Amino acid sequence: MTVLELIEAGARQLEAAGVAYGHGTTNAFDEAAWLVLWRLGLPLDDLDSVSNKPVAQADSGLVATLFEARIATRKPAAYLTREAWLQGVPFYVDERAIVPRSFIAELLAEGGIDAWLGDHTRRVLDLCTGNGSLAVLAALAYPDVRVDAADLSPDALEVARINVARHGLQERITLLASDGLCAVRGPYDLILCNPPYVNAQSMATLPAEYRAEPAMALAGGADGMDFIRQLLRDAPPCMSEDAVLVLEIGNERANFEAAFPALPVFWLDTSAGEDQVLLVERATLTQALARDRPPV
């Protein structure tokens, strides 16, 4: 059996088992390719060069065991391989932290927020850092900045520490234990945040793959806005004069606009459209608070 044949057989298995995707892949073939190539120690980004490579029977057995684990446990593939990729950058991940998949990563890599940045952009906060991937990508995208990466979960921060060290960024990224903004060290010129925003109804129907992740990284209360309400109240004192907040809200745009109807924001274009990530300027938040109409 060749590599490609093994992938195609694995994809059929995954489809028949009804597994869920969304943790780095969106379909059975890509998920199967990830598992096969990883298990065989082959390049994950060059299937064409190895697709006709014969696979020894012993290696086929190892692949079969991995597929069995994926189906039986319903864990995301990243938890089985202990690795996830964002914008071509590898990150360690395990069950202590959410699998990284933020669309903010695209904006950092492709310059999608650069119009709001400049020479004044020196201090960055990655709030709800999880495994630290956005903090690392920010440090790689902007070599002159220093980044604080904050999270409430000690376990997630341990995973983030692995990734900061993996990319040699210990001198530029500082990990902070903080419940929201309460223990950060602003003011910051840029705040990135991929917070818990899944509304209660959606949480109740999540596939098992998502329930394998830490619930505190996902659940955002009845309308998904609990953390975000507090964040927008607390953010201005933690921001420099020209600072901006980049906030991911997933599929919750309707709930965001219902919760903050008078708050002007910029919706940013990502591969998932213009509903997933927004940007708000400090001046806008400050004005909303000064009007005695806080964005809550």
Secondary structure as UniProt FT lines:
FT   HELIX           3..17
FT   HELIX           28..40
FT   TURN            44..45
FT   HELIX           47..50
FT   TURN            51..52
FT   HELIX           57..73
FT   HELIX           77..81
FT   STRAND          83..86
FT   TURN            87..88
FT   STRAND          89..92
FT   TURN            95..96
FT   HELIX           104..110
FT   TURN            111..113
FT   HELIX           114..116
FT   TURN            119..120
FT   STRAND          123..127
FT   TURN            130..131
FT   HELIX           133..141
FT   TURN            143..144
FT   STRAND          146..151
FT   HELIX           154..166
FT   TURN            167..168
FT   TURN            170..172
FT   STRAND          173..177
FT   TURN            180..183
FT   STRAND          188..193
FT   HELIX           200..204
FT   HELIX           208..211
FT   HELIX           215..217
FT   TURN            222..223
FT   HELIX           226..234
FT   HELIX           236..238
FT   STRAND          239..248
FT   TURN            250..251
FT   HELIX           253..259
FT   TURN            261..262
FT   STRAND          266..270
FT   TURN            271..272
FT   STRAND          273..281
FT   HELIX           282..290
FT   TURN            291..292
//
